[in-house]
Amino acid sequence: MNAKEMVYGVIAEAAFYGFIYYASYLLKVEGNLLWSSFVLWALMNIAIVMCPVVRKSCTCF
């Protein structure tokens, strides 16, 4: 993995977090918006990585 792919990965994760934050804001989530968005972001990333289809098709895991 080169530096360009790493930068794109960081940008993609930041955009994913921003999307979750904005969707939570639109749905008027009660509580701390930053932390609830962070928890959802982490759980979604774990679910994506643990998915058997993704693990079979991606050679990076």
VMD Tcl script that builds the backbone (N, CA, C; Angstrom):
set m [mol new atoms 183]
animate dup $m
set s [atomselect $m all]
$s set {name element resname resid chain x y z} {
  {N N MET 1 A 0.853 -1.169 0.000}
  {CA C MET 1 A 0.000 0.000 0.000}
  {C C MET 1 A 0.899 1.233 0.000}
  {N N ASN 2 A 0.689 2.089 -0.960}
  {CA C ASN 2 A 1.521 3.286 -1.036}
  {C C ASN 2 A 0.852 4.460 -0.323}
  {N N ALA 3 A 1.547 5.564 -0.282}
  {CA C ALA 3 A 1.067 6.736 0.462}
  {C C ALA 3 A -0.203 7.317 -0.144}
  {N N LYS 4 A -0.329 7.268 -1.460}
  {CA C LYS 4 A -1.518 7.817 -2.125}
  {C C LYS 4 A -2.770 7.042 -1.713}
  {N N GLU 5 A -2.677 5.714 -1.651}
  {CA C GLU 5 A -3.809 4.898 -1.223}
  {C C GLU 5 A -4.155 5.146 0.244}
  {N N MET 6 A -3.140 5.388 1.068}
  {CA C MET 6 A -3.378 5.684 2.483}
  {C C MET 6 A -4.140 6.996 2.640}
  {N N VAL 7 A -3.749 7.999 1.872}
  {CA C VAL 7 A -4.428 9.298 1.940}
  {C C VAL 7 A -5.873 9.153 1.481}
  {N N TYR 8 A -6.096 8.412 0.397}
  {CA C TYR 8 A -7.463 8.180 -0.077}
  {C C TYR 8 A -8.281 7.416 0.963}
  {N N GLY 9 A -7.667 6.482 1.650}
  {CA C GLY 9 A -8.363 5.736 2.697}
  {C C GLY 9 A -8.781 6.626 3.852}
  {N N VAL 10 A -7.902 7.529 4.257}
  {CA C VAL 10 A -8.222 8.459 5.347}
  {C C VAL 10 A -9.349 9.403 4.917}
  {N N ILE 11 A -9.291 9.877 3.684}
  {CA C ILE 11 A -10.340 10.763 3.177}
  {C C ILE 11 A -11.671 10.016 3.107}
  {N N ALA 12 A -11.641 8.772 2.673}
  {CA C ALA 12 A -12.872 7.982 2.583}
  {C C ALA 12 A -13.477 7.750 3.966}
  {N N GLU 13 A -12.652 7.443 4.950}
  {CA C GLU 13 A -13.161 7.225 6.307}
  {C C GLU 13 A -13.706 8.514 6.910}
  {N N ALA 14 A -13.064 9.630 6.641}
  {CA C ALA 14 A -13.563 10.917 7.138}
  {C C ALA 14 A -14.904 11.257 6.487}
  {N N ALA 15 A -15.029 10.982 5.197}
  {CA C ALA 15 A -16.297 11.232 4.514}
  {C C ALA 15 A -17.393 10.304 5.041}
  {N N PHE 16 A -17.053 9.068 5.341}
  {CA C PHE 16 A -18.003 8.105 5.899}
  {C C PHE 16 A -18.483 8.578 7.270}
  {N N TYR 17 A -17.547 9.038 8.106}
  {CA C TYR 17 A -17.913 9.566 9.420}
  {C C TYR 17 A -18.784 10.815 9.268}
  {N N GLY 18 A -18.446 11.683 8.349}
  {CA C GLY 18 A -19.237 12.884 8.115}
  {C C GLY 18 A -20.646 12.552 7.664}
  {N N PHE 19 A -20.787 11.538 6.828}
  {CA C PHE 19 A -22.112 11.113 6.384}
  {C C PHE 19 A -22.940 10.605 7.561}
  {N N ILE 20 A -22.334 9.794 8.417}
  {CA C ILE 20 A -23.060 9.268 9.580}
  {C C ILE 20 A -23.446 10.406 10.515}
  {N N TYR 21 A -22.538 11.361 10.717}
  {CA C TYR 21 A -22.829 12.504 11.580}
  {C C TYR 21 A -23.999 13.318 11.020}
  {N N TYR 22 A -23.974 13.585 9.735}
  {CA C TYR 22 A -25.028 14.384 9.110}
  {C C TYR 22 A -26.365 13.640 9.135}
  {N N ALA 23 A -26.344 12.338 8.872}
  {CA C ALA 23 A -27.579 11.555 8.918}
  {C C ALA 23 A -28.147 11.538 10.331}
  {N N SER 24 A -27.282 11.426 11.330}
  {CA C SER 24 A -27.740 11.468 12.720}
  {C C SER 24 A -28.314 12.831 13.059}
  {N N TYR 25 A -27.708 13.872 12.548}
  {CA C TYR 25 A -28.209 15.227 12.774}
  {C C TYR 25 A -29.592 15.406 12.147}
  {N N LEU 26 A -29.761 14.902 10.937}
  {CA C LEU 26 A -31.053 15.021 10.262}
  {C C LEU 26 A -32.146 14.240 10.990}
  {N N LEU 27 A -31.763 13.108 11.581}
  {CA C LEU 27 A -32.729 12.285 12.305}
  {C C LEU 27 A -32.931 12.752 13.745}
  {N N LYS 28 A -32.243 13.832 14.115}
  {CA C LYS 28 A -32.364 14.434 15.443}
  {C C LYS 28 A -32.090 13.421 16.561}
  {N N VAL 29 A -30.923 12.798 16.483}
  {CA C VAL 29 A -30.520 11.819 17.483}
  {C C VAL 29 A -30.306 12.523 18.816}
  {N N GLU 30 A -30.852 11.939 19.863}
  {CA C GLU 30 A -30.670 12.492 21.205}
  {C C GLU 30 A -29.291 12.100 21.729}
  {N N GLY 31 A -28.714 12.929 22.553}
  {CA C GLY 31 A -27.413 12.632 23.144}
  {C C GLY 31 A -26.292 13.319 22.392}
  {N N ASN 32 A -25.085 12.884 22.698}
  {CA C ASN 32 A -23.890 13.467 22.092}
  {C C ASN 32 A -23.744 12.970 20.654}
  {N N LEU 33 A -23.845 13.879 19.713}
  {CA C LEU 33 A -23.816 13.527 18.299}
  {C C LEU 33 A -22.441 13.009 17.865}
  {N N LEU 34 A -21.375 13.591 18.403}
  {CA C LEU 34 A -20.025 13.147 18.032}
  {C C LEU 34 A -19.774 11.703 18.455}
  {N N TRP 35 A -20.114 11.375 19.705}
  {CA C TRP 35 A -19.849 10.029 20.212}
  {C C TRP 35 A -20.764 8.993 19.583}
  {N N SER 36 A -22.030 9.320 19.411}
  {CA C SER 36 A -22.937 8.348 18.803}
  {C C SER 36 A -22.550 8.090 17.344}
  {N N SER 37 A -22.113 9.108 16.649}
  {CA C SER 37 A -21.640 8.924 15.274}
  {C C SER 37 A -20.368 8.096 15.237}
  {N N PHE 38 A -19.483 8.324 16.197}
  {CA C PHE 38 A -18.237 7.554 16.268}
  {C C PHE 38 A -18.515 6.076 16.521}
  {N N VAL 39 A -19.443 5.788 17.427}
  {CA C VAL 39 A -19.779 4.392 17.726}
  {C C VAL 39 A -20.374 3.710 16.499}
  {N N LEU 40 A -21.299 4.383 15.814}
  {CA C LEU 40 A -21.871 3.810 14.602}
  {C C LEU 40 A -20.810 3.614 13.521}
  {N N TRP 41 A -19.910 4.569 13.387}
  {CA C TRP 41 A -18.824 4.470 12.393}
  {C C TRP 41 A -17.951 3.250 12.691}
  {N N ALA 42 A -17.575 3.082 13.959}
  {CA C ALA 42 A -16.718 1.951 14.335}
  {C C ALA 42 A -17.433 0.622 14.116}
  {N N LEU 43 A -18.696 0.536 14.509}
  {CA C LEU 43 A -19.443 -0.712 14.336}
  {C C LEU 43 A -19.635 -1.058 12.862}
  {N N MET 44 A -19.880 -0.051 12.030}
  {CA C MET 44 A -20.032 -0.322 10.597}
  {C C MET 44 A -18.726 -0.783 9.970}
  {N N ASN 45 A -17.612 -0.189 10.373}
  {CA C ASN 45 A -16.321 -0.625 9.845}
  {C C ASN 45 A -16.003 -2.048 10.282}
  {N N ILE 46 A -16.302 -2.392 11.514}
  {CA C ILE 46 A -16.075 -3.755 11.995}
  {C C ILE 46 A -16.950 -4.735 11.222}
  {N N ALA 47 A -18.216 -4.371 11.000}
  {CA C ALA 47 A -19.117 -5.253 10.255}
  {C C ALA 47 A -18.632 -5.463 8.826}
  {N N ILE 48 A -18.130 -4.417 8.203}
  {CA C ILE 48 A -17.633 -4.541 6.826}
  {C C ILE 48 A -16.410 -5.446 6.782}
  {N N VAL 49 A -15.490 -5.281 7.719}
  {CA C VAL 49 A -14.262 -6.079 7.735}
  {C C VAL 49 A -14.556 -7.539 8.067}
  {N N MET 50 A -15.518 -7.787 8.946}
  {CA C MET 50 A -15.825 -9.148 9.363}
  {C C MET 50 A -16.747 -9.896 8.392}
  {N N CYS 51 A -17.270 -9.212 7.393}
  {CA C CYS 51 A -18.160 -9.842 6.419}
  {C C CYS 51 A -17.382 -10.904 5.628}
  {N N PRO 52 A -17.886 -12.129 5.558}
  {CA C PRO 52 A -17.151 -13.193 4.860}
  {C C PRO 52 A -16.930 -12.900 3.366}
  {N N VAL 53 A -17.867 -12.231 2.729}
  {CA C VAL 53 A -17.707 -11.931 1.297}
  {C C VAL 53 A -16.541 -10.968 1.093}
  {N N VAL 54 A -16.432 -9.961 1.948}
  {CA C VAL 54 A -15.344 -8.993 1.832}
  {C C VAL 54 A -14.014 -9.676 2.124}
  {N N ARG 55 A -13.971 -10.533 3.133}
  {CA C ARG 55 A -12.720 -11.207 3.467}
  {C C ARG 55 A -12.269 -12.146 2.368}
  {N N LYS 56 A -13.186 -12.773 1.655}
  {CA C LYS 56 A -12.808 -13.680 0.557}
  {C C LYS 56 A -12.285 -12.912 -0.648}
  {N N SER 57 A -12.911 -11.780 -0.949}
  {CA C SER 57 A -12.568 -11.067 -2.188}
  {C C SER 57 A -11.408 -10.097 -2.024}
  {N N CYS 58 A -11.132 -9.668 -0.799}
  {CA C CYS 58 A -10.060 -8.686 -0.584}
  {C C CYS 58 A -8.813 -9.409 -0.076}
  {N N THR 59 A -7.680 -9.130 -0.678}
  {CA C THR 59 A -6.432 -9.780 -0.277}
  {C C THR 59 A -5.699 -9.001 0.809}
  {N N CYS 60 A -6.254 -7.871 1.245}
  {CA C CYS 60 A -5.531 -7.050 2.215}
  {C C CYS 60 A -5.774 -7.496 3.662}
  {N N PHE 61 A -6.679 -8.454 3.912}
  {CA C PHE 61 A -6.947 -8.896 5.290}
  {C C PHE 61 A -6.274 -10.188 5.565}
}
mol reanalyze $m
mol bondsrecalc $m
mol representation Tube
mol addrep $m
